Amino acid sequence: MSSDSRLLRAAFGRPLVWVGAVWIAVGVLWSFMAVIEPSGFRVFMAVLWLVLGGSMLAVALRDKKRGLGRYQR
């Protein structure tokens, strides 16, 4: 296992694709709230949810492609 894989596994565990998609959806909702009523906190929360959700989705799709994590064959 490469150091890349260890870092991703330590940070995100073994996520499912739908979990990453839900986190991105929450980030999009925070983004809409930040546009409607701007504040630094809402922008921060939107960016945080989008970055973490995108990372989690990327790890889940990578695992699914390689048959790792929750997608072991």
BATORVEX-483725 format. One record per residue: residue in one letter; x, y, z of N, C-alpha, C in turn. Coordinates in steps of 0.05 Angstrom, whole numbers, plus 32768, in hexadecimal, padded with zeros to 4 digits. Example, Ala and Ser with C-alpha at 12.3 -4.5 7.8 and 13.67 -1.06 7.14 Angstrom:
BEGIN
a81087F8E809C80F67FA6809C81087FBE809Cs81017FD3808E81117FEB808F81028001809D
//
This chain:
BEGIN
m80117FE98000800080008000801280198000s800D802B7FEE801E80437FEC801780568002s8028806A80068023807E801B800A808F8014d800580927FF97FED80A07FF07FD480917FFAs7FD380777FF67FBC80677FFF7FB98068801Dr7FCF8067802C7FCD806880497FC180838052l7FCA809880467FC080B3804D7FA380B58048l7F9A80AD80307F7E80AE80297F6D809C803Br7F77808480417F68807280527F66807D806Fa7F7C808980787F7B809580937F6880AD8094a7F6780BC807F7F5680D4807F7F3980CE807Bf7F3380BB80697F1780B780617F0C809B8066g7F1D8089806F7F13806E80757F0C805F805Br7EF58053805B7EEB804480447ECF804F803Cp7ECF8066802F7EB5807380297EA680658012l7E8C806980127E7C80607FFC7E7780787FEAv7E7080727FD17E6C80877FBD7E55809A7FC6w7E40808E7FCF7E29809F7FD77E2F80B17FEEv7E4180AA80007E4880BB80167E5680D4800Bg7E6980D17FF97E7780E87FEC7E6380FA7FDEa7E5080ED7FD07E3C80FD7FC17E2A810D7FD4v7E2381027FEB7E1381107FFE7E228127800Aw7E3C812380107E4C8139801B7E4E81508006i7E5181497FED7E52815E7FD87E37816D7FD7a7E21815E7FD97E06816A7FD97E03817E7FF1v7E0D817680087E0C8188801F7E1D81A28019g7E34819E800C7E4581B580057E3781C77FF1v7E2881BB7FDF7E1981CC7FCB7E0381DC7FDAl7DF681CF7FED7DE281DE7FFD7DEE81F5800Cw7E0581F080197E13820680267E1B821C8013s7E2282147FFA7E2A82287FE67E12823A7FDFf7DFA822D7FDC7DE2823D7FD67DDC82507FEDm7DDF824680067DDA8257801D7DEE826E801Ea7E07826980167E1C827E80157E1682938000v7E0A828B7FEA7E03829E7FD57DEB82AE7FDDi7DD782A27FE97DBE82B07FF17DC482C48007e7DD282BB801B7DD982CD80327DF682C98039p7E0782D9802C7E2482D5802F7E2F82D9804Bs7E4082C780537E4F82CA806C7E6882B9806Ag7E7D82C080787E9682B180777E9282958080f7E82829180957E7D827680A07E708264808Br7E5C826E807D7E4E825E80697E6182578051v7E71826980497E84826480347E98824F803Df7EA2825280557EB5823E80617EA882228062m7E908221806C7E828207806E7E7D81FA8052a7E76820B803E7E72820180237E8C81F68018v7EA18204801B7EBB81FB80107EC481E2801Fl7EC081E180397EC881C980497EB981B08040w7E9F81B2803E7E8E819B80367E9581938019l7E9981A680077E9F819F7FEC7EBA81917FE9v7ECE819B7FF77EE9818F7FF57EE981748002l7EDD817180197EDD815780267ECB81438017g7EB5814C800D7EA3813B7FFD7EB181327FE3g7EBE81457FD57ECC813E7FBD7EE3812A7FC2s7EF1812F7FD77F07811C7FDE7EFC81007FE5m7EE681007FF57EDA80E67FFC7ECF80D87FE3l7EC380E77FD17EB980DB7FB87ED080D07FA7a7EE680DF7FA67EFD80D67F967F0980BC7FA2v7F0A80BB7FBC7F1580A27FC97F02808B7FC4a7EE8808F7FC67ED5807A7FC27ED680707FA5l7ED780827F927ED8807A7F767EF2806C7F6Fr7F0880757F7B7F2280687F787F21804B7F83d7F1580487F9B7F12802E7FA77F01801C7F96k7EEB80277F8B7ED980177F7B7EE7800E7F62k7EF7801F7F557F0580187F3D7F1A80027F42r7F2780047F587F3D7FF17F5F7F347FD97F6Fg7F1A7FD97F777F107FC27F877F1B7FC27FA3l7F1E7FD97FAF7F297FDC7FCA7F147FE67FDEg7F1B7FE77FF77F097FF3800C7EEF7FE4800Dr7ED97FF2800C7EBF7FE5800E7EB87FD67FF4y7EC87FDB7FDF7EC27FCF7FC57ED57FB77FBFq7EDF7FAA7FD47EF07F937FD07EE17F7D7FC3r7EEF7F6F7FB07EE27F597FA27EE77F3F7FB1
//
